[in-house]
Amino acid sequence: MLSHINPKSQVSIRQNLKWLFILRNLMIFCEVILILLTIHGLGIRLPEQQLWLVVLSAGAVNVYTSMRMQSEEEVSELEIFSQICIDVLTIAALLYLTGGASNPITWVFLLPLIITAIMLPQAYAWYMVILTTSMYTMLIAFNIPLPSIEPHIPDPELMIDNMESYKMLQHVHEMNDKSYFSLHMFGMWFGFVFSAGLVAFFVVELARTLRVQERSLSKARENSLRDERVVALGTLAASAAHDMGTPLGTIAIVSHELEQEYPSHRYPELFEKMRIIQDQIVRCKEALSVMSASAGEMRAESGSVIKLIDYLDDVIQQWRTHQPSTKLNYFINSDVPEDAKIIAELTLTHSLINILNNAAEASPPDLGVEFHASWDLNTLIIKIRDFGVGFPVDIVESGGKQPVVSKKRGLGVGLFLTYSTINRLGGIIKLSNCELGGAVVEISLPLLNTEIVNDNY
């Protein structure tokens, strides 16, 4: 009859099972302390063996819960509710052996109800109301009284036979009443303090959980918006690559005809300029071909696992073909492990080359670009520095999270796409300006663990 309740995510339900395990441990600890304090501290006669049997039963349930947390099987909401019901029955058994409804700690029935209301949907909370109310009502009629502190009235017939004995018993009755009232007040006070602390704890944890969820939702919305922009830019790039093919072909034909009409021996300067135009047309065609071929590709499925040092060398070589005259200072930490591996993904390669191109454009030719790389088996850290004027304030503040028009030419979306790629791969990109001049782009990327790679291949 509970099948209509929508289940939560498996991670959240497993977390709830962990909380039940912790709270039950706390309940068992409090039960042990109260039994020892009542029997050996206050000297109140209780069915000690039966009480310890109930505590051991609760401990056995928690051992099962611990084993259940280690298994890979899914945890259902009905299982969580069943475990809370077992806790209610445990509480009812303890109260049955210690005075039933007259026990001043009957307020503990509220705790399973609070836990159910927090962890499970509303329907389960109403089922728990029915269960706890039924247990409380039954304990009013069925219970084992607390004999040593229960108030009792002296037999009136003793007043006729022996007045002194009757007065003595009446005095004892008054003392018992006072002792019972004091113990009851202490139980109520302890119940208030404990319940107030527990409720405050739950409220604080619930508020913290809500804040974490709010931050996660905000980050998810931000990632969704960024992904939408990336998709839009990718669609625009594919469309532009298609539309620009014909004009570039026309320009290539015209430039070839001009080269024939103006031979090099008659017009050397014009001929040299035409050769430069043809080289740039070839570069544009190659870029558009790569853009069209890679549009829509997903992440690691199109890449291969290679050694990190080989991948970095390949990236530098590809960049060198576009910037052969730019000076590059290449630094690698000598203590790095040589067997570290990475997925050689096309979008990551383009992102690194894009950053190197931007650094080369910003730096003076004689100073060039610095490329620092260091890593362990889990993380790669790359720092690319130029010696230009540095990043504008708006780019540093935005961190590449949104397109910013920051160049004299172009749309300024290269850094945005680079940030999206690094973020999608689980990495972090940081932008900063050096005190001595120039800008620094620091990239942190997760690597493939060597042991995991060896197990999978």
C-alpha positions, 0 to 999 in steps of 0.5 A: 500500500506504500508503492505510490510513494516516490523514492528518493535518490539512492545516495540520499536513502543510504545517507538516511540509513547511516543516520539511523545507524548512528542514532540507534547507537546513541539510543543504545548507549543512553539505554545502558546508562539509564539502566545502570543508573536506575538499578545500581545508582537509585536502587530501583528494582527493575526486571534487569534481565529482560531489559538487557535482552531488549538492549541486546536485541537493538544491538543485533539490529544495528549489527545487521544495519552495519552489514547492510550499509556495506552491501551494494543492494539498493536501500528502499524507503520501506526498509528505512521505515521498517527499521524505524518501526523496530526502534519504536517496538524497542522503545515500547518494550523498554517502557513496558518493563519500566512503568509504561505510560507512567514513565516520565520518558515516554516523550521518546516516542516523538523521536521516531516520529521526528526522524520519519518526518525528516527522512521520509515522505509525508505518508510514512509520517502519518503511518508512524503517528498511528504506530506510536499512538497505538503503542502509547495507548497500549502502555497505559493498560499493559505495563509492569509498574515501578514497585519501589517508587510507586505511591501507595495508600496505607490500609485504613483498617490499620488505623483501628488496630494500631494507630502508631503503625498507621501513622508510620505507614502514612509517613512512609507513603508521604516520603514515597510520594515525594520521592516519586514526584522528584524522580518524575520531575527529574525524568521530565527535566532530562526529557526536555533537555535531551529532546531540545538538544536533539531537535536543535541538532536536527534543525541545524543539520537540516538547515545545513543540508538545505544550504548544501542542496541550494548551492548544488542546485545553483551550481547545476543551474550555472553548469546548465546555462554554460552548457547551453551556451557551449551548445549554441556556440558549437552549433554556430561554429558548425554552421559557420564552418559550412557557410564559410567553405564556399567563400574561402574556395572562391578566394582561393581560386581568385588568389591562384588566378592572380598569382598566374597573372602577376608572376614573381619575376615581374611583380615580386612584392605582389607575388609574395603577398599573394603567397601569404594570402594563399597560406592563410587560406589553407590554414583557414580551411584546415581549421574549418575542417577540424571544426566540422569533424570534431563538432558534436563529439563527446568526451573520452570516447573519442580519446585514447589513454596515453602517457602524460609526458607524451601527450604534453609533447604532442600538444607542444608540437601541434602548437609549434606548427602554428607558432614556430617563431614564438619563444617557449620556455618549457619547465617540467618538475623532475620528480614527476612519475613517468607512468602517469596517464591521461585521456588524449581528448581533442577538446582538451588539446584545442583548449591548451593550444588556444591558451598558448596562442593567446599567451603568444599574442600577448607576449613580446617576441623576445620574451615568449611564453612559459609553460610549467607542468607538474603532476603526481599519479592523480593530478596534473597542474599546468601554468602558462604565463605570458609577459604582456599587460595582463588580464583585464579586471572583468575577465579575472573576476568572471574567471572565464565562466561567461563570454567576455568581449576582451579583444580588439578582434574576435568575439572573445569566446575562446577562454569561455570554451576553454573554461567549459572544457576544463570544467567538464573534464573535472578540472579547475582553471584559475586566472591571475596577473603576476606582480612583475607583469604578465598573466598566468593561467593555472589548470588543474586536471585529474589524471587516470590512476595507474592502478585503475588503468592496469586493472581495466586494460 
